[in-house]
Each structure stands twice: as C-alpha cells, then as structure tokens.
Amino acid sequence: MARWRIASLEVEHGRIASWFPREWVLRIAESLFSVLAPSDCRLCGEPLLNISRLPVCPECLTQLAPLRGKLCSICGERVLSVYALPDDDGLRRCPVCRRIERPFVRSVAYGSYEEGLRELVHLLKYNGVRPAARVLGRMLAEAIVRFESDLPDSLLVIPVPLYKGKRRQRGFNQAELIAAAALKNLAPERYQLRPDLLQRTRETHSQIGLTSHQRRENLRGAFAVPRAADVNGRDVLLVDDVYTTGTTMTECARVLRRAGAASVSVATVARTMKAASKQPGIKVPDQKGFRVSALQDFQEPDGERETESNAGRDFETTKL
C-alpha cells in the first residue's frame, strides 16, 4: 500500500518531485474530500471544503463572538445603562444581584446562547458530535482566563452532573467533556478536574414553562456531594455548557457550599441573555469571533433548556 508523507511528498514505490508545493497537495486533498465525502456545514448548510471531524465551516466559527459590553460582575447578565456604573466595591451589579445574595462568587460565559453557538452546543449535546467539545472547551478556557486573576490559586473543577440514566442514554456528560478540553488550555497545576465530587441523585423534570418557584422545587435535593471531606475548605470552579436562568447553578453551588466549599465560581460556554438586555438601545461593540486558526487541528444542562420568562424573579436570598 502506498505510504504518503505529505511533508516530503514520498510514496513507498516512487517519489513525487520535492519541489511540488505542499499547499497544492493539501488543496487537492480537500477537493477530493469534498467530492468523495460531500458534507454540509451543520450551522449554515454550505458545502464543507476542508477536511475536518467537526462539520462546521471556518466562516461560521469566526462568527461565534464572545460577550462584550456592560456585564454584571456577579452573574454575567448584560446590564442596562442605569446600572452600568460600578458600585463602591468596583463591581457592577444587575438588578437581581443587587437584591439577592448568590451562593457563587461570580459567573462568566464565553458567548450568548443563540444562533451559531447554540447550534454548536446542540451538535455535541443532542447529536453526539464529540469533536465539538474541543471547540467549546477552548471557548470555556477563554471565558475562565477573563477572571483568572480573581480566582484562587488552586481550584477543583466540577462539571454539573447528569443523572445516571440520562448519562447512560447520551453516552457522555457534555459538561465533563467541555471541562476536560478547557483544562488542556489552562495551567494544569492550578486546576484539578473532579467530576466525582458532585452527583445528581434523581431525575428532574424539564424546566420549560415552570415558574421560578417550581424550578427551585424541581431541583431541590437533586444534587449531593458524596465525599464532603474532599470539598471541605476547597475553592470550586463549577462548569457547564449553558447558563440559562441560573437555577441549576444556584442549586449546585448551594449544595457545594453546604458541603464545606470555601467558595464557588461558575464558568459556562454560553449564557442566555434576558430579553431586556437585547433591546436596540443597548449598544455592544462589534467583536471578531472565535479564532479559527486554533481549530485547524480538529480533523443544555441535562435537557433543561429553560425559558427566559420569570428569569428576573428566579432567585431568592440563599441561606447556606
């Protein structure tokens, strides 16, 4: 069988002239790929012309821009101009974070949960396209780097767990795959992935259409820390694919704090922005999207796609 070496352009029983441009070979290979294995971008539907295990075109990836503008320093929600100025402690707070005390220190997300980023999350979560986890992991790493200077020196990274039945059905926990991919782009001595420290003890109903009170009751008692001694006194970074109304993150953080965690911070790939924060009056600077060059080597929590209704009333003061 012929053995190709693109670098030297050799074959086992012959040799192609070494002066033959490598770019030509790659272009020919991509052309053959598009003819012999035709596929369309899963986000825009255009034909894919590059060899990749991720069925998303570079153009769509460049449009996955990070969140910018005036964001709440605690929950990451976009804030209106009346709340845009920082408080005396230097933190900018949305109306909800001014009213209640959250069990986590801060929550950050890479981008808004809409359009291309939402579809990319769905590719992993509902279609089982695992190479998408590497892309989402790099995005999560970028989000973490934004507030890394405010994080403790040592952190337990805990993905939001799936119930065992859901994990068996899906074959993986998307939050764990994304977290593992993110840690490859962060300082290994600072972050320790521990998916075993938080468990989902029962199956929960879909959060769609539930009131804020019903959401909290639906998740109450659904999470547990099996070995509190491993969490006691430690700082935790809780990660997931999407932050919607925050009910799941709040419950997980509350359980971890009760188990003795010194602090809990939150990082997600995407965040649902409330309708009020998307009004035309809110001007957000244009941003370039995700760096496609970082992806050239690539050859919703537990079904709870929560609605935005009642999001502003989804929290009550948390007692640890």
Buried (B, 14 or more C-beta within 10 A) or exposed (E): EEEBEEEEBBEEEEEEEEEEEEEEBEEEBBEEBBEEEEEEBBBEEEEBBBBBEBBBBBEBBBBBBBBEEBBBBBBBBBBBEEBEEEEEEEEBBBBBBEEBEBBBBBBBBBBBBEEBBBBBBBBBBEEEBBBBBBBBBBBBBBBBBBBBEEBBEEBBBBBBBBBEEBBEEBEBBBBBBBBBBBBEBBEEEBBBBBBEBBBBEEEBEEBEEBEBEBBBEBBEEBBBBEEBEBBEEBBBBBBBBBBBBBBBBBBBBBBBBBBBBEBBBBBBBBBBBBEBBEEEEBEBEEEEBBEBEBBEEBEBBBBBBBEBBBBBEBBEEBEE
